[in-house]
């Protein structure tokens, strides 16, 4: 990419430090440490409940240290895409990856809208190639893309002619035309828009009809490759749906469908394996120096997003300062006040921007731009001598230096070009099909470095965090791209089961990373990971572990009421001011963060209670999954989250955002915890507690804490009496009741023992 001028800058780095917030964070830390000191001094005067409280509060203090360190130096970046157009004589090619895995859980109409939005971005079409990975080997997905390609020939020119800003059709046609375009609503525009709407409705009907069984079933022509193909047992299928043969900037980008080979006895490494196949296939076909990957439900909401990202790549003073660019995840049509706590607004705004100010944001798995050579394992030049590949007239002279990339000489040659920042040699997509099928086979990675030193890393269901950690460990930095409007919008999971499934997968994968050889602790001690970046990684990697102290601490009030003991200072003790101050100041501090991001008190409460529910249910099962894996009893599984396409949000619907349940055992811990607290309340009201010795009985503090826990698990309380999907299944209630009975019995036993 040739640059004509060195000024003005392509982006600005903006510090977001807030001294008042820093003071509150330090004050809270001092209160926590003071309370721990009080616990230690009086440890001999109390029993089990005091010891458990000390351990749990020590963990909470450690987590607060991680949070304060992460938030300490927040940073934002402002990019100027118009400047890069003025300064660049030629824009670099970009390969776009879209991943989907299940046409039932991820309806093809969602994938189609994501693909259409990416094909219509403001970028020269001959510099773009869109690769769609279908890990479900679905004829429905392929058929939908074929039909979408026909519609794209009308949709992309329409968007660019009228400067349409919202380029995902299902979202555009659900809105008001006068607010979605910068053009006047002329008669010509209205006619063009009506035509586009009719065409999109026809496309939607075709895909809907196909989903009901009308996909061509004779497996001839384009569908011949799908004959006898099973989801987990089929040969490689690669289809060039669209090709910009003449390289015209105003035509359509390449569109390639990929379903990698799968065999029952060969590991496929879930999304990480799919991403590595996409990397190799694109390396042979287009070999763009930059790659964008998005999930199938994350459509491009800002048509200039590639230009925004390039501002950061090109504008960075040193290449090592920008290995990848991460865009935050935002969601469309989320239920009002975030009832399931998965829109992550405050998390991205404060912790996310804090991480940006250290070594750069984590890799989030979607909405991410990568340097191809970094994915190929390149090291920053000033940190470590990277694997050098020597070329002569574009051909490798020392092939052994790149043997870890596999046996395909054509692919190794493309790697050499990528590592040398040379991707200008011409390609014919069709001529590379044979080599492409080879690198997409399920045996290609045997005896190679793929998933270990090269590409997306294996060994965790959160391949994104593991891959980003491997990049940061080498000394690379990453940058954050948060333009207005947001770069990408997706659909957050709704209901209890989908939310818990996603959180369980995250917790499982994160814990796998923590206990792996690529742990951030190792990266800081022996590699080039920054110390505070290590602390930031520890904050997220310990999500699953947090379930243990949080669950025990949530049990403490009920335990104390049942056994007539106390874990908080008594009301007449001056020290009671410390936990009260911690509780009040922390919650006011959190409320401020929600108000500062234009969220409501109800949104704060929803996120607070969902944090308790998630920790108790999903994260605890994350620990169980990893323990079973370590014991060799089972393997962790990548569970696809159900995607729901929605174009409206009816806040008047009383059931919108109400917590739902299913038969999954993931809801058993939450049910048991609630029942224990209800038993504690019943025990206290009916005077069934043992007699306390002296002034050591439970007091108002324990009662307030019990009420607080019950309020946090109010969705479960409603579920005890709910019907259908809003009710907790009877089998779950029975299992929860058994666990609650055991807990109550053990509480009585330990108190008398």
Secondary structure, DSSP 8 states (H G I E B T S, - for coil): --BS---S-SEEEEE---HHHHHHHHHHHHHHHHHHHHHHHTGGGS-HHHHHHHHHHHHHHHHHHHHHHHHTT-EEEEE-HHHHHHHBSS---EEEEEEE--TTTS-HHHHHHHHHHHHTSSS-GGGEEEEEEETT--HHHHHHHHHHHHHHHHHHHHHHHTTBS---HHHHTTS-GGGSBSS---HHHHHHHHHHHHHHHHHHHHHHHIIIIIS--S--GGGGGGTT-BTTBB--EEEEEE--TT--TTS--EEEEEE--B-TTS---HHHHHHHHHHHHHHHHT--SEEEEEETT-EE-STTHHHHHHHHHHH-SSGGG-SEEEE--EESS--TT-TTS-S-HHIIIIIIHHHHTTT-----SSSEEEEHHHHTT---TTTS------EETTEES-GGGGGGG-S-HHHHHHHHHHHTT---S---GGGGHHHHHHHTSTTTTTTS-BTTTBSS--S-S-HHHHHHHHHHHTT--EEEE--SS-SEEE----SHHHHHHHHHHHHHHHHHHHTSTT-HHHHHHHSS--HHHHHHHHHHHTHHHHHHHHHHHHHHHHHHHHHT--SS--TTSTTHHHHHHHHHHHHHHHHHHHHHTT--HHHHHHHHHHHHHHIIIIIHHHHHHHHHHHTTS-------------S---TT-TTTT-----S-GGGHHHHHHHHHHHHHHHHHHTT-S----TT-S--HHHHHHHHHHHHHTHHHHHHHH--GGGS--HHHHHHHHHHHHHHHHHHHHHHH-
